[in-house]
Amino acid sequence: MYNISVIGGSTITDEYCRTAYRVGELLAKSRSVVFCGGLSGVMECVANGVKSNDGIVVGILPGYSPLEGNSHLSVSIPTGMGFARNFLVVRAGESVIAIDGSAGTLSEASFAISEGKDVISLDSVEIVPRKKQEGKFIRASSPEEAVTLAMESAKKHREKFMEIMKQLKD
């Protein structure tokens, strides 16, 4: 239904892995396409949740080989861009779910907000948007709430995009 990016820590606790797996499970059941960085931690756990529920998960990888991605990816896209690939992960989604994380997650969330996309947070580093056109930073208390909020946000983002496209055609 929607393109949802999931970002988060590459080294996580079992609790965050269960959270990411559940987010992946719920996104797969909603028929959303999930984009992530394709490596370990949140990326691997969300990919496992998606794949185990017959969904599609795309890993946008930092290196040159599709083989560096985790084993749960439906599609692996090697970029050779290192951390710069974070921008592609965020750009691919219509909204973003952030789970835990550190500096890399913060960079992705900041980019998403500056692009006008909402970041739905499950215990991630908080960002306070200051400009009207920026996306929102929204805290969620459960995977279910995070996915619901991400879907609502993606719907609004798509509607806004479609309106812009319509204006360009007129």
C-alpha positions as CSV (number, residue, x, y, z in Angstrom):
1,M,0.0,0.0,0.0
2,Y,2.7,2.5,1.0
3,N,6.5,2.7,1.0
4,I,7.7,2.9,4.6
5,S,11.4,3.3,5.6
6,V,12.5,1.7,8.9
7,I,15.7,3.1,10.5
8,G,17.5,2.2,13.7
9,G,20.5,0.9,15.5
10,S,22.8,-1.7,14.0
11,T,23.7,-3.1,17.4
12,I,20.5,-3.6,19.5
13,T,19.1,-5.5,22.4
14,D,16.7,-8.5,22.1
15,E,13.8,-6.2,23.1
16,Y,14.5,-3.8,20.2
17,C,14.9,-6.8,17.8
18,R,11.4,-8.0,18.9
19,T,10.0,-4.5,18.4
20,A,11.6,-4.3,14.9
21,Y,10.4,-7.8,14.0
22,R,6.8,-6.8,15.0
23,V,7.0,-3.6,13.0
24,G,8.1,-5.6,10.0
25,E,5.3,-8.2,10.6
26,L,2.6,-5.4,10.7
27,L,4.0,-3.6,7.7
28,A,4.0,-6.8,5.7
29,K,0.4,-7.5,6.7
30,S,-0.5,-3.9,5.5
31,R,1.1,-4.8,2.1
32,S,3.6,-1.9,2.5
33,V,7.0,-2.1,0.9
34,V,9.6,-1.7,3.5
35,F,13.0,0.0,2.9
36,C,15.9,-0.2,5.3
37,G,19.7,-0.1,5.3
38,G,19.9,-3.9,4.8
39,L,22.5,-4.8,7.4
40,S,22.3,-5.9,11.0
41,G,20.3,-4.8,14.1
42,V,17.0,-3.1,13.5
43,M,17.5,-3.6,9.7
44,E,17.8,-7.3,10.0
45,C,15.1,-7.8,12.6
46,V,12.5,-5.7,10.6
47,A,13.5,-7.5,7.4
48,N,13.0,-10.9,9.2
49,G,9.5,-9.7,10.3
50,V,8.6,-8.6,6.8
51,K,9.9,-11.7,5.0
52,S,8.4,-14.1,7.6
53,N,5.0,-12.6,6.7
54,D,5.4,-12.7,2.9
55,G,6.1,-9.0,2.5
56,I,8.7,-7.1,0.4
57,V,11.7,-5.6,2.1
58,V,14.4,-3.7,0.1
59,G,17.9,-3.2,1.6
60,I,19.7,-0.2,0.4
61,L,23.3,-1.2,1.1
62,P,26.4,0.9,1.8
63,G,28.8,-1.3,-0.1
64,Y,29.3,-2.6,-3.6
65,S,28.0,-6.2,-3.2
66,P,24.4,-7.4,-2.8
67,L,25.9,-10.2,-0.7
68,E,26.6,-7.9,2.2
69,G,22.9,-7.6,3.0
70,N,21.2,-9.7,5.6
71,S,19.5,-12.9,4.5
72,H,16.0,-11.7,5.0
73,L,16.0,-9.1,2.2
74,S,13.7,-9.5,-0.8
75,V,15.9,-7.1,-2.8
76,S,19.4,-5.9,-2.1
77,I,20.6,-2.7,-3.8
78,P,24.4,-2.1,-3.4
79,T,25.2,1.7,-3.7
80,G,28.9,2.0,-3.0
81,M,28.0,5.1,-1.1
82,G,28.8,4.2,2.5
83,F,26.7,6.2,5.0
84,A,25.5,8.5,2.2
85,R,23.1,5.7,1.3
86,N,21.1,6.8,4.4
87,F,19.6,9.6,2.3
88,L,18.3,7.0,-0.2
89,V,16.8,4.9,2.6
90,V,14.8,7.9,3.8
91,R,14.0,9.2,0.3
92,A,12.4,5.8,-0.6
93,G,9.8,5.9,2.1
94,E,6.7,8.0,2.3
95,S,7.1,8.0,6.1
96,V,9.8,6.7,8.5
97,I,9.8,4.6,11.6
98,A,12.8,5.0,13.8
99,I,13.7,2.3,16.4
100,D,16.4,3.0,18.9
101,G,19.6,4.1,17.1
102,S,22.5,6.5,17.4
103,A,24.3,9.0,15.1
104,G,23.4,7.2,11.8
105,T,19.7,7.0,12.8
106,L,19.8,10.6,13.8
107,S,21.2,11.7,10.4
108,E,18.4,9.7,8.7
109,A,15.7,11.1,10.9
110,S,17.0,14.7,10.4
111,F,17.0,14.3,6.7
112,A,13.4,12.8,6.7
113,I,12.1,15.7,8.8
114,S,13.9,18.3,6.6
115,E,12.2,16.7,3.5
116,G,8.8,17.1,5.1
117,K,8.4,13.5,6.1
118,D,7.2,12.4,9.6
119,V,9.4,10.3,11.7
120,I,7.5,7.9,14.0
121,S,9.8,7.1,16.9
122,L,10.0,3.9,19.1
123,D,12.7,5.0,21.6
124,S,14.8,6.9,19.1
125,V,16.8,10.1,19.5
126,E,14.3,13.1,19.6
127,I,14.4,15.9,17.0
128,V,12.5,19.1,17.4
129,P,11.4,20.4,14.0
130,R,11.4,24.2,13.8
131,K,10.2,25.1,10.4
132,K,6.6,24.9,9.1
133,Q,7.4,22.8,6.1
134,E,9.3,20.2,8.1
135,G,7.9,16.8,9.0
136,K,7.0,15.9,12.5
137,F,8.7,13.9,15.1
138,I,6.0,11.6,16.7
139,R,6.6,9.3,19.6
140,A,4.8,5.9,19.5
141,S,4.4,3.6,22.5
142,S,4.1,0.3,20.6
143,P,4.8,-1.2,17.2
144,E,1.0,-1.2,16.5
145,E,0.8,2.5,17.1
146,A,4.0,3.2,15.2
147,V,2.7,1.4,12.1
148,T,-0.7,3.0,12.3
149,L,0.9,6.5,12.6
150,A,3.3,5.7,9.7
151,M,0.5,4.6,7.5
152,E,-1.5,7.8,8.2
153,S,1.6,9.9,7.6
154,A,2.4,8.1,4.4
155,K,-1.2,8.7,3.1
156,K,-0.9,12.4,3.8
157,H,2.5,12.6,2.2
158,R,1.2,10.8,-1.0
159,E,-1.9,13.1,-1.1
160,K,0.4,16.1,-0.9
161,F,2.6,14.8,-3.6
162,M,-0.3,14.0,-5.9
163,E,-1.6,17.6,-5.4
164,I,1.7,19.0,-6.4
165,M,1.8,16.8,-9.5
166,K,-1.7,17.8,-10.5
167,Q,-0.7,21.5,-10.2
168,L,2.3,21.0,-12.3
169,K,0.1,19.4,-15.1
170,D,-2.4,22.2,-15.0
